[in-house]
Amino acid sequence: MKRALGELESTIMDRMWSYRRPASVRDVLEDLRKEREIAYTTVMTVMDKLHTKGLLKREPVGRAYVYEPISSKEAYTAELMRHALAASGNQAATLVHFLERLTPEEATALEAALQVFPPKGRGA
């Protein structure tokens, strides 16, 4: 099953998704240092791991790399949800438990999404 990101991986990916442009390790480091002390090598190592995991692509620029997310945060989250559902053993029961726990806002978002993309075989 696909694992969720660790805390620092998640923080870095959130920053990368928010930039909407390629960013260097130094860019991310300076951004993170506004909130915490962190070493350049730590950020570099995590971004390299995110590249290895297929979440970031990178291009050499001079002696460094610039990184960019492979997909949107929404697409990544949807993929995590698909993997969790596939690993559940009983997809129908898992979906029922999921739907039981939806907040009114989440239920409204689900209804809106189903209007845009109706279930296969039940579309308009």
MMTF fields as JSON, N, C-alpha, C and O atoms, coordinates in Angstrom:
{
  "mmtfVersion": "1.0.0",
  "mmtfProducer": "UNKNOWN",
  "numBonds": 495,
  "numAtoms": 496,
  "numGroups": 124,
  "numChains": 1,
  "numModels": 1,
  "chainsPerModel": [1],
  "groupsPerChain": [124],
  "chainIdList": ["A"],
  "bondAtomList": [4, 2, 8, 6, 12, 10, 16, 14, 20, 18, 24, 22, 28, 26, 32, 30, 36, 34, 40, 38, 44, 42, 48, 46, 52, 50, 56, 54, 60, 58, 64, 62, 68, 66, 72, 70, 76, 74, 80, 78, 84, 82, 88, 86, 92, 90, 96, 94, 100, 98, 104, 102, 108, 106, 112, 110, 116, 114, 120, 118, 124, 122, 128, 126, 132, 130, 136, 134, 140, 138, 144, 142, 148, 146, 152, 150, 156, 154, 160, 158, 164, 162, 168, 166, 172, 170, 176, 174, 180, 178, 184, 182, 188, 186, 192, 190, 196, 194, 200, 198, 204, 202, 208, 206, 212, 210, 216, 214, 220, 218, 224, 222, 228, 226, 232, 230, 236, 234, 240, 238, 244, 242, 248, 246, 252, 250, 256, 254, 260, 258, 264, 262, 268, 266, 272, 270, 276, 274, 280, 278, 284, 282, 288, 286, 292, 290, 296, 294, 300, 298, 304, 302, 308, 306, 312, 310, 316, 314, 320, 318, 324, 322, 328, 326, 332, 330, 336, 334, 340, 338, 344, 342, 348, 346, 352, 350, 356, 354, 360, 358, 364, 362, 368, 366, 372, 370, 376, 374, 380, 378, 384, 382, 388, 386, 392, 390, 396, 394, 400, 398, 404, 402, 408, 406, 412, 410, 416, 414, 420, 418, 424, 422, 428, 426, 432, 430, 436, 434, 440, 438, 444, 442, 448, 446, 452, 450, 456, 454, 460, 458, 464, 462, 468, 466, 472, 470, 476, 474, 480, 478, 484, 482, 488, 486, 492, 490],
  "bondOrderList": [1, 1, 1, 1, 1, 1, 1, 1, 1, 1, 1, 1, 1, 1, 1, 1, 1, 1, 1, 1, 1, 1, 1, 1, 1, 1, 1, 1, 1, 1, 1, 1, 1, 1, 1, 1, 1, 1, 1, 1, 1, 1, 1, 1, 1, 1, 1, 1, 1, 1, 1, 1, 1, 1, 1, 1, 1, 1, 1, 1, 1, 1, 1, 1, 1, 1, 1, 1, 1, 1, 1, 1, 1, 1, 1, 1, 1, 1, 1, 1, 1, 1, 1, 1, 1, 1, 1, 1, 1, 1, 1, 1, 1, 1, 1, 1, 1, 1, 1, 1, 1, 1, 1, 1, 1, 1, 1, 1, 1, 1, 1, 1, 1, 1, 1, 1, 1, 1, 1, 1, 1, 1, 1],
  "groupList": [{"groupName": "MET", "atomNameList": ["N", "CA", "C", "O"], "elementList": ["N", "C", "C", "O"], "formalChargeList": [0, 0, 0, 0], "bondAtomList": [1, 0, 2, 1, 3, 2], "bondOrderList": [1, 1, 2], "singleLetterCode": "M", "chemCompType": "L-PEPTIDE LINKING"}, {"groupName": "LYS", "atomNameList": ["N", "CA", "C", "O"], "elementList": ["N", "C", "C", "O"], "formalChargeList": [0, 0, 0, 0], "bondAtomList": [1, 0, 2, 1, 3, 2], "bondOrderList": [1, 1, 2], "singleLetterCode": "K", "chemCompType": "L-PEPTIDE LINKING"}, {"groupName": "ARG", "atomNameList": ["N", "CA", "C", "O"], "elementList": ["N", "C", "C", "O"], "formalChargeList": [0, 0, 0, 0], "bondAtomList": [1, 0, 2, 1, 3, 2], "bondOrderList": [1, 1, 2], "singleLetterCode": "R", "chemCompType": "L-PEPTIDE LINKING"}, {"groupName": "ALA", "atomNameList": ["N", "CA", "C", "O"], "elementList": ["N", "C", "C", "O"], "formalChargeList": [0, 0, 0, 0], "bondAtomList": [1, 0, 2, 1, 3, 2], "bondOrderList": [1, 1, 2], "singleLetterCode": "A", "chemCompType": "L-PEPTIDE LINKING"}, {"groupName": "LEU", "atomNameList": ["N", "CA", "C", "O"], "elementList": ["N", "C", "C", "O"], "formalChargeList": [0, 0, 0, 0], "bondAtomList": [1, 0, 2, 1, 3, 2], "bondOrderList": [1, 1, 2], "singleLetterCode": "L", "chemCompType": "L-PEPTIDE LINKING"}, {"groupName": "GLY", "atomNameList": ["N", "CA", "C", "O"], "elementList": ["N", "C", "C", "O"], "formalChargeList": [0, 0, 0, 0], "bondAtomList": [1, 0, 2, 1, 3, 2], "bondOrderList": [1, 1, 2], "singleLetterCode": "G", "chemCompType": "PEPTIDE LINKING"}, {"groupName": "GLU", "atomNameList": ["N", "CA", "C", "O"], "elementList": ["N", "C", "C", "O"], "formalChargeList": [0, 0, 0, 0], "bondAtomList": [1, 0, 2, 1, 3, 2], "bondOrderList": [1, 1, 2], "singleLetterCode": "E", "chemCompType": "L-PEPTIDE LINKING"}, {"groupName": "SER", "atomNameList": ["N", "CA", "C", "O"], "elementList": ["N", "C", "C", "O"], "formalChargeList": [0, 0, 0, 0], "bondAtomList": [1, 0, 2, 1, 3, 2], "bondOrderList": [1, 1, 2], "singleLetterCode": "S", "chemCompType": "L-PEPTIDE LINKING"}, {"groupName": "THR", "atomNameList": ["N", "CA", "C", "O"], "elementList": ["N", "C", "C", "O"], "formalChargeList": [0, 0, 0, 0], "bondAtomList": [1, 0, 2, 1, 3, 2], "bondOrderList": [1, 1, 2], "singleLetterCode": "T", "chemCompType": "L-PEPTIDE LINKING"}, {"groupName": "ILE", "atomNameList": ["N", "CA", "C", "O"], "elementList": ["N", "C", "C", "O"], "formalChargeList": [0, 0, 0, 0], "bondAtomList": [1, 0, 2, 1, 3, 2], "bondOrderList": [1, 1, 2], "singleLetterCode": "I", "chemCompType": "L-PEPTIDE LINKING"}, {"groupName": "ASP", "atomNameList": ["N", "CA", "C", "O"], "elementList": ["N", "C", "C", "O"], "formalChargeList": [0, 0, 0, 0], "bondAtomList": [1, 0, 2, 1, 3, 2], "bondOrderList": [1, 1, 2], "singleLetterCode": "D", "chemCompType": "L-PEPTIDE LINKING"}, {"groupName": "TRP", "atomNameList": ["N", "CA", "C", "O"], "elementList": ["N", "C", "C", "O"], "formalChargeList": [0, 0, 0, 0], "bondAtomList": [1, 0, 2, 1, 3, 2], "bondOrderList": [1, 1, 2], "singleLetterCode": "W", "chemCompType": "L-PEPTIDE LINKING"}, {"groupName": "TYR", "atomNameList": ["N", "CA", "C", "O"], "elementList": ["N", "C", "C", "O"], "formalChargeList": [0, 0, 0, 0], "bondAtomList": [1, 0, 2, 1, 3, 2], "bondOrderList": [1, 1, 2], "singleLetterCode": "Y", "chemCompType": "L-PEPTIDE LINKING"}, {"groupName": "PRO", "atomNameList": ["N", "CA", "C", "O"], "elementList": ["N", "C", "C", "O"], "formalChargeList": [0, 0, 0, 0], "bondAtomList": [1, 0, 2, 1, 3, 2], "bondOrderList": [1, 1, 2], "singleLetterCode": "P", "chemCompType": "L-PEPTIDE LINKING"}, {"groupName": "VAL", "atomNameList": ["N", "CA", "C", "O"], "elementList": ["N", "C", "C", "O"], "formalChargeList": [0, 0, 0, 0], "bondAtomList": [1, 0, 2, 1, 3, 2], "bondOrderList": [1, 1, 2], "singleLetterCode": "V", "chemCompType": "L-PEPTIDE LINKING"}, {"groupName": "HIS", "atomNameList": ["N", "CA", "C", "O"], "elementList": ["N", "C", "C", "O"], "formalChargeList": [0, 0, 0, 0], "bondAtomList": [1, 0, 2, 1, 3, 2], "bondOrderList": [1, 1, 2], "singleLetterCode": "H", "chemCompType": "L-PEPTIDE LINKING"}, {"groupName": "ASN", "atomNameList": ["N", "CA", "C", "O"], "elementList": ["N", "C", "C", "O"], "formalChargeList": [0, 0, 0, 0], "bondAtomList": [1, 0, 2, 1, 3, 2], "bondOrderList": [1, 1, 2], "singleLetterCode": "N", "chemCompType": "L-PEPTIDE LINKING"}, {"groupName": "GLN", "atomNameList": ["N", "CA", "C", "O"], "elementList": ["N", "C", "C", "O"], "formalChargeList": [0, 0, 0, 0], "bondAtomList": [1, 0, 2, 1, 3, 2], "bondOrderList": [1, 1, 2], "singleLetterCode": "Q", "chemCompType": "L-PEPTIDE LINKING"}, {"groupName": "PHE", "atomNameList": ["N", "CA", "C", "O"], "elementList": ["N", "C", "C", "O"], "formalChargeList": [0, 0, 0, 0], "bondAtomList": [1, 0, 2, 1, 3, 2], "bondOrderList": [1, 1, 2], "singleLetterCode": "F", "chemCompType": "L-PEPTIDE LINKING"}],
  "groupTypeList": [0, 1, 2, 3, 4, 5, 6, 4, 6, 7, 8, 9, 0, 10, 2, 0, 11, 7, 12, 2, 2, 13, 3, 7, 14, 2, 10, 14, 4, 6, 10, 4, 2, 1, 6, 2, 6, 9, 3, 12, 8, 8, 14, 0, 8, 14, 0, 10, 1, 4, 15, 8, 1, 5, 4, 4, 1, 2, 6, 13, 14, 5, 2, 3, 12, 14, 12, 6, 13, 9, 7, 7, 1, 6, 3, 12, 8, 3, 6, 4, 0, 2, 15, 3, 4, 3, 3, 7, 5, 16, 17, 3, 3, 8, 4, 14, 15, 18, 4, 6, 2, 4, 8, 13, 6, 6, 3, 8, 3, 4, 6, 3, 3, 4, 17, 14, 18, 13, 13, 1, 5, 2, 5, 3],
  "groupIdList": [1, 2, 3, 4, 5, 6, 7, 8, 9, 10, 11, 12, 13, 14, 15, 16, 17, 18, 19, 20, 21, 22, 23, 24, 25, 26, 27, 28, 29, 30, 31, 32, 33, 34, 35, 36, 37, 38, 39, 40, 41, 42, 43, 44, 45, 46, 47, 48, 49, 50, 51, 52, 53, 54, 55, 56, 57, 58, 59, 60, 61, 62, 63, 64, 65, 66, 67, 68, 69, 70, 71, 72, 73, 74, 75, 76, 77, 78, 79, 80, 81, 82, 83, 84, 85, 86, 87, 88, 89, 90, 91, 92, 93, 94, 95, 96, 97, 98, 99, 100, 101, 102, 103, 104, 105, 106, 107, 108, 109, 110, 111, 112, 113, 114, 115, 116, 117, 118, 119, 120, 121, 122, 123, 124],
  "secStructList": [7, 7, 7, 7, 7, 7, 2, 2, 2, 2, 2, 2, 2, 2, 2, 2, 2, 2, 2, 7, 1, 7, 3, 3, 2, 2, 2, 2, 2, 2, 2, 2, 6, 6, 6, 1, 7, 7, 7, 2, 2, 2, 2, 2, 2, 2, 2, 2, 2, 2, 2, 2, 6, 6, 1, 3, 3, 3, 3, 3, 3, 6, 6, 3, 3, 3, 3, 3, 3, 1, 1, 7, 2, 2, 2, 2, 2, 2, 2, 2, 2, 2, 2, 2, 2, 2, 6, 1, 1, 7, 2, 2, 2, 2, 2, 2, 2, 2, 2, 2, 6, 7, 7, 2, 2, 2, 2, 2, 2, 2, 2, 2, 2, 2, 2, 2, 1, 7, 7, 6, 6, 1, 7, 7],
  "xCoordList": [0.842, 0.0, 0.884, 1.926, 0.464, 1.197, 1.11, 0.028, 2.264, 2.309, 2.146, 2.567, 1.527, 1.43, 2.828, 3.733, 2.982, 4.277, 4.568, 3.653, 5.857, 6.276, 6.052, 5.697, 6.261, 5.977, 6.778, 6.204, 8.091, 8.905, 8.641, 8.604, 8.457, 8.108, 6.812, 6.722, 5.827, 4.539, 4.675, 4.085, 5.45, 5.672, 6.332, 5.926, 7.347, 8.051, 7.134, 7.122, 6.372, 5.455, 4.394, 4.042, 3.879, 2.902, 3.513, 2.852, 4.762, 5.434, 5.576, 5.284, 6.022, 6.22, 4.896, 4.863, 3.807, 2.509, 2.071, 1.446, 2.39, 1.949, 2.723, 2.185, 3.961, 4.773, 4.231, 4.276, 3.722, 3.238, 4.332, 4.056, 5.565, 6.725, 7.856, 7.814, 8.858, 10.009, 10.719, 10.717, 11.324, 12.021, 13.274, 13.314, 14.272, 15.525, 15.449, 14.542, 16.404, 16.528, 16.668, 16.058, 17.467, 17.69, 16.366, 16.12, 15.513, 14.212, 13.38, 12.813, 13.32, 12.527, 13.146, 12.437, 14.465, 15.175, 14.845, 14.5, 14.952, 14.684, 13.241, 12.966, 12.326, 10.922, 10.718, 10.038, 11.3, 11.154, 11.802, 11.308, 12.896, 13.612, 12.825, 13.21, 11.75, 10.881, 10.146, 9.689, 10.039, 9.284, 10.124, 9.722, 11.289, 12.1, 13.54, 13.846, 14.415, 15.818, 15.924, 15.449, 16.543, 16.705, 17.942, 18.246, 18.654, 19.896, 19.622, 18.666, 20.466, 20.381, 20.413, 19.619, 21.338, 21.482, 20.237, 19.931, 19.519, 18.268, 17.23, 16.594, 17.056, 16.079, 16.479, 15.632, 17.776, 18.274, 18.003, 17.567, 18.26, 18.046, 16.567, 16.228, 15.69, 14.253, 13.749, 12.951, 14.209, 13.772, 14.29, 13.6, 15.491, 16.012, 15.151, 14.857, 14.747, 13.878, 12.524, 11.974, 11.982, 10.701, 10.838, 9.895, 12.003, 12.268, 12.317, 11.714, 13.028, 13.14, 11.769, 11.51, 10.891, 9.536, 8.614, 7.479, 9.089, 8.282, 7.326, 6.386, 7.545, 6.66, 7.194, 6.425, 8.516, 9.128, 9.956, 10.613, 9.919, 10.86, 11.903, 11.651, 13.07, 14.122, 14.904, 15.016, 15.44, 16.272, 17.533, 17.464, 18.682, 19.914, 19.958, 19.649, 20.345, 20.57, 21.882, 21.943, 22.92, 24.236, 24.685, 24.672, 25.082, 25.549, 24.454, 24.717, 23.23, 22.117, 20.965, 21.077, 19.886, 18.667, 17.544, 17.535, 16.601, 15.317, 14.289, 14.34, 13.363, 12.368, 10.973, 10.7, 10.098, 8.711, 7.852, 8.266, 6.674, 5.809, 5.414, 5.192, 5.335, 4.906, 3.406, 2.954, 2.636, 1.181, 0.685, 1.443, -0.574, -1.182, -1.378, -1.332, -1.596, -1.88, -3.167, -3.263, -4.14, -5.42, -5.24, -5.826, -4.435, -4.187, -3.432, -3.73, -2.457, -1.722, -2.661, -2.609, -3.517, -4.456, -5.429, -5.732, -5.911, -6.819, -6.143, -6.771, -4.865, -4.13, -3.985, -4.114, -3.718, -3.666, -5.011, -5.065, -6.088, -7.429, -7.698, -8.26, -7.303, -7.505, -6.727, -7.246, -5.486, -4.676, -5.28, -5.306, -5.76, -6.382, -7.634, -7.861, -8.438, -9.656, -9.319, -9.953, -8.337, -7.943, -7.42, -7.604, -6.77, -6.184, -7.176, -6.837, -8.379, -9.318, -9.889, -10.317, -9.902, -10.469, -11.949, -12.394, -12.711, -14.138, -14.435, -14.708, -14.38, -14.518, -15.876, -15.958, -16.946, -18.287, -18.39, -18.873, -17.933, -17.994, -17.114, -17.493, -15.948, -15.049, -15.711, -15.648, -16.341, -17.022, -18.184, -18.405, -18.921, -20.019, -19.474, -20.022, -18.4, -17.797, -17.293, -17.43, -16.719, -16.237, -17.402, -17.326, -18.471, -19.621, -20.302, -20.791, -20.336, -20.932, -20.219, -20.818, -18.952, -18.132, -17.969, -17.278, -18.599, -18.478, -19.139, -20.226, -18.466, -19.079, -20.072, -20.014, -20.973, -21.881, -21.118, -21.554, -20.003, -19.204, -18.607, -18.586, -18.124, -17.554, -18.632, -18.387, -19.824, -20.93, -21.319, -21.604, -21.33, -21.632, -20.558, -20.877, -19.298, -18.203, -18.33, -18.098, -18.692, -18.884, -20.023, -19.885, -21.148, -22.274, -21.868, -22.242, -21.112, -20.651, -19.715, -19.802, -18.829, -17.898, -18.653, -18.295, -19.687, -20.466, -21.266, -21.598, -21.576, -22.24, -21.268, -21.654, -20.013, -18.987, -18.57, -18.368, -18.446, -17.976, -18.879, -18.547, -20.029, -20.952, -20.335, -19.492, -20.759, -20.256, -20.47, -21.488, -19.541, -19.642, -20.91, -21.238, -21.609, -22.831, -24.056, -25.17, -23.879, -25.019, -25.028, -25.795, -24.178, -24.047, -25.237, -26.125, -25.233, -26.324, -26.166, -26.993],
  "yCoordList": [-1.184, 0.0, 1.243, 1.278, 2.239, 3.498, 4.181, 4.322, 4.602, 5.233, 6.737, 7.353, 7.306, 8.761, 9.317, 8.593, 10.573, 11.221, 11.446, 11.588, 11.475, 11.847, 13.34, 14.058, 13.802, 15.2, 16.197, 17.129, 16.008, 16.949, 16.804, 17.801, 15.57, 15.366, 16.104, 16.779, 15.965, 16.619, 18.141, 18.82, 18.669, 20.114, 20.621, 21.644, 19.907, 20.32, 20.21, 21.106, 19.134, 19.009, 20.101, 20.645, 20.436, 21.528, 22.831, 23.587, 23.089, 24.293, 24.222, 25.189, 23.083, 22.947, 23.133, 23.788, 22.553, 22.734, 24.198, 24.686, 24.893, 26.284, 27.232, 28.268, 26.908, 27.798, 27.931, 29.007, 26.826, 26.809, 27.215, 27.808, 26.884, 27.141, 26.235, 25.747, 26.009, 25.236, 25.974, 27.204, 25.208, 25.804, 24.99, 23.775, 25.676, 25.026, 24.616, 25.024, 23.812, 23.455, 24.734, 24.865, 25.665, 26.933, 27.696, 28.263, 27.714, 28.383, 27.779, 28.495, 26.461, 25.762, 25.973, 26.207, 25.888, 26.096, 27.466, 27.57, 28.512, 29.869, 30.006, 30.683, 29.361, 29.387, 28.665, 29.18, 27.487, 26.706, 27.406, 27.306, 28.108, 28.782, 29.949, 30.481, 30.349, 31.376, 30.827, 31.584, 29.491, 28.842, 27.947, 27.671, 27.483, 26.55, 26.565, 27.012, 26.072, 25.896, 24.556, 23.536, 24.568, 23.337, 23.471, 24.557, 22.366, 22.375, 22.218, 21.556, 22.83, 22.71, 21.24, 20.805, 20.471, 19.062, 18.246, 17.285, 18.614, 17.917, 18.144, 17.197, 19.397, 19.717, 19.051, 18.509, 19.09, 18.477, 16.968, 16.42, 16.312, 14.865, 14.517, 13.572, 15.27, 14.986, 15.243, 14.466, 16.322, 16.601, 15.546, 15.197, 15.034, 13.936, 12.69, 11.996, 12.403, 11.241, 11.423, 10.469, 12.635, 12.903, 12.737, 12.318, 13.065, 12.825, 11.326, 10.849, 10.579, 9.127, 8.451, 7.471, 8.975, 8.426, 8.814, 8.344, 9.664, 10.056, 11.199, 11.402, 11.955, 13.08, 14.406, 15.334, 14.492, 15.7, 15.331, 14.29, 16.192, 16.061, 17.148, 18.151, 16.941, 17.94, 18.133, 17.237, 19.334, 19.706, 20.36, 21.174, 20.009, 20.665, 22.124, 22.438, 22.991, 24.4, 24.764, 24.907, 24.911, 25.146, 23.923, 22.806, 24.142, 23.034, 22.478, 21.611, 22.964, 22.523, 22.028, 21.981, 21.671, 21.26, 22.229, 22.846, 22.342, 22.956, 21.836, 20.992, 21.849, 20.797, 21.333, 22.526, 20.421, 20.773, 19.531, 18.418, 19.71, 18.544, 17.851, 18.502, 16.54, 15.748, 15.938, 16.031, 15.995, 16.147, 17.109, 17.522, 17.452, 18.359, 17.658, 16.432, 18.456, 17.902, 17.081, 16.032, 17.557, 16.851, 15.49, 14.5, 15.434, 14.165, 13.196, 12.002, 13.707, 12.863, 12.305, 11.118, 13.166, 12.741, 11.693, 10.709, 11.911, 10.942, 9.588, 8.548, 9.599, 8.342, 7.621, 6.398, 8.368, 7.761, 7.126, 6.024, 7.833, 7.317, 6.034, 5.08, 6.01, 4.806, 3.615, 2.5, 3.857, 2.77, 2.262, 1.055, 3.163, 2.742, 1.918, 0.898, 2.351, 1.614, 0.237, -0.755, 0.173, -1.106, -2.081, -3.291, -1.56, -2.417, -2.775, -3.536, -2.245, -2.394, -3.804, -4.172, -4.583, -5.922, -5.947, -6.832, -5.003, -4.911, -3.462, -2.624, -3.183, -1.806, -1.211, -0.043, -1.994, -1.472, -1.047, 0.043, -1.916, -1.586, -0.38, 0.474, -0.313, 0.821, 2.116, 3.124, 2.094, 3.292, 3.691, 4.88, 2.721, 3.033, 3.724, 4.735, 3.183, 3.813, 5.222, 6.14, 5.382, 6.692, 7.679, 8.795, 7.265, 8.149, 8.512, 9.63, 7.563, 7.837, 8.963, 9.659, 9.128, 10.091, 11.444, 12.329, 11.601, 12.869, 14.01, 13.855, 15.152, 16.357, 16.894, 16.492, 17.784, 18.366, 19.036, 18.955, 19.684, 20.327, 19.287, 19.482, 18.185, 17.12, 16.458, 16.118, 16.271, 15.687, 16.589, 16.105, 17.89, 18.843, 18.778, 18.81, 18.689, 18.576, 17.281, 17.283, 16.185, 14.911, 15.014, 14.56, 15.608, 15.784, 16.63, 16.315, 17.693, 18.548, 17.776, 17.907, 16.981, 16.193, 15.172, 14.945, 14.556, 13.575, 14.222, 13.553, 15.505, 16.219, 16.437, 16.387, 16.677, 16.895, 15.571, 15.489, 14.549, 13.249, 12.16, 11.537, 11.924, 10.907, 9.5, 9.232, 8.61, 7.239, 6.602, 6.854, 5.798, 5.113, 4.264, 3.579, 4.319, 3.523, 4.205, 3.711, 5.341, 6.059, 7.523, 8.324, 7.868, 9.262, 9.775, 9.022, 11.073, 11.717, 11.511, 11.983],
  "zCoordList": [0.0, 0.0, 0.0, 0.655, -0.726, -0.787, 0.573, 1.142, 1.088, 2.414, 2.291, 1.312, 3.303, 3.382, 3.632, 4.048, 3.38, 3.57, 5.048, 5.859, 5.386, 6.733, 6.943, 6.008, 8.168, 8.508, 7.66, 7.096, 7.567, 6.799, 5.302, 4.58, 4.832, 3.428, 3.084, 2.059, 3.945, 3.729, 3.724, 2.884, 4.662, 4.734, 3.459, 2.907, 2.996, 1.783, 0.568, -0.276, 0.469, -0.668, -0.627, -1.673, 0.544, 0.64, 0.121, -0.591, 0.475, -0.029, -1.546, -2.25, -2.041, -3.485, -4.243, -5.285, -3.718, -4.374, -4.328, -5.27, -3.25, -3.11, -4.032, -4.423, -4.386, -5.211, -6.639, -7.236, -7.168, -8.562, -9.559, -10.602, -9.213, -10.07, -9.582, -8.453, -10.419, -9.946, -8.81, -8.758, -7.903, -6.759, -6.447, -6.643, -5.97, -5.572, -4.103, -3.377, -3.686, -2.271, -1.449, -0.388, -1.937, -1.223, -1.048, 0.016, -2.085, -1.978, -0.847, -0.021, -0.829, 0.187, 1.571, 2.55, 1.638, 2.908, 3.499, 4.676, 2.684, 3.177, 3.651, 4.641, 2.94, 3.335, 4.668, 5.556, 4.807, 6.043, 7.235, 8.358, 6.996, 8.091, 8.682, 9.724, 8.049, 8.625, 9.851, 10.708, 9.919, 10.991, 11.893, 13.023, 11.417, 12.207, 11.738, 10.632, 12.591, 12.215, 11.505, 12.004, 10.353, 9.594, 8.717, 8.224, 8.525, 7.755, 6.265, 5.862, 5.465, 4.009, 3.603, 2.768, 4.199, 3.815, 4.137, 3.432, 5.187, 5.528, 4.445, 3.98, 4.04, 2.987, 1.679, 0.968, 1.36, 0.132, 0.119, -0.893, 1.236, 1.33, 1.167, 0.454, 1.82, 1.728, 0.306, -0.218, -0.313, -1.681, -2.649, -3.607, -2.414, -3.234, -3.056, -4.03, -1.826, -1.573, -2.249, -2.8, -2.211, -2.882, -4.392, -5.063, -4.92, -6.347, -6.614, -7.575, -5.775, -5.934, -5.841, -6.54, -4.977, -4.817, -5.968, -6.036, -6.867, -8.02, -7.759, -8.527, -6.688, -6.375, -6.91, -7.162, -7.084, -7.626, -8.848, -8.874, -9.861, -10.965, -10.766, -10.097, -11.349, -11.166, -12.448, -13.284, -12.573, -13.716, -13.172, -12.251, -13.736, -13.289, -13.754, -14.903, -12.841, -13.142, -12.46, -11.239, -13.256, -12.676, -11.903, -12.421, -10.661, -9.819, -8.927, -8.094, -9.087, -8.241, -9.122, -10.347, -8.485, -9.185, -8.835, -7.77, -9.76, -9.415, -9.506, -10.401, -8.568, -8.426, -8.722, -8.581, -9.137, -9.41, -9.143, -9.465, -8.563, -8.321, -9.634, -10.655, -9.58, -10.735, -10.964, -12.105, -9.869, -9.981, -8.907, -8.03, -8.985, -8.011, -6.667, -6.574, -5.648, -4.322, -4.364, -3.726, -5.109, -5.214, -5.887, -5.447, -6.947, -7.63, -6.718, -6.698, -5.966, -5.019, -3.948, -3.625, -3.401, -2.366, -2.91, -2.236, -4.121, -4.742, -4.912, -4.713, -5.278, -5.43, -4.085, -4.023, -3.013, -1.671, -1.317, -0.771, -1.633, -1.339, -2.128, -1.59, -3.387, -4.212, -3.648, -3.589, -3.237, -2.681, -1.373, -1.134, -0.532, 0.73, 0.455, 1.106, -0.495, -0.831, -1.399, -1.039, -2.274, -2.873, -1.825, -1.955, -0.787, 0.244, 1.351, 2.257, 1.291, 2.403, 2.564, 3.658, 1.504, 1.612, 1.265, 0.533, 1.77, 1.479, 1.095, 1.955, -0.191, -0.666, -0.327, 0.053, -0.457, -0.164, 1.308, 1.613, 2.211, 3.639, 3.959, 4.76, 3.337, 3.561, 3.111, 3.815, 1.948, 1.445, 2.353, 2.582, 2.868, 3.788, 5.039, 5.478, 5.612, 6.796, 6.468, 7.276, 5.294, 4.868, 4.762, 5.275, 4.098, 3.904, 5.222, 5.384, 6.168, 7.479, 8.22, 9.04, 7.925, 8.667, 7.958, 8.463, 6.803, 6.08, 6.848, 7.404, 6.868, 7.419, 6.386, 5.224, 6.774, 5.782, 4.623, 3.475, 4.91, 3.857, 2.917, 1.702, 3.479, 2.652, 1.803, 0.645, 2.371, 1.614, 0.444, -0.652, 0.678, -0.391, -1.472, -2.661, -1.078, -2.05, -2.857, -4.066, -2.203, -2.894, -3.907, -5.043, -3.5, -4.421, -5.626, -6.756, -5.399, -6.496, -7.425, -8.646, -6.851, -7.667, -8.512, -9.668, -7.956, -8.708, -9.84, -10.818, -9.72, -10.808, -11.972, -13.14, -11.631, -12.653, -13.289, -14.501, -12.466, -12.934, -12.371, -11.363, -13.024, -12.488, -12.559, -13.414, -11.659, -11.681, -13.053, -13.698, -13.494, -14.784, -14.816, -13.847, -15.931, -16.079, -15.508, -15.684, -14.821, -14.224, -14.651, -14.118, -15.609, -16.017, -16.777, -17.177, -16.967, -17.696, -19.177, -19.958]
}
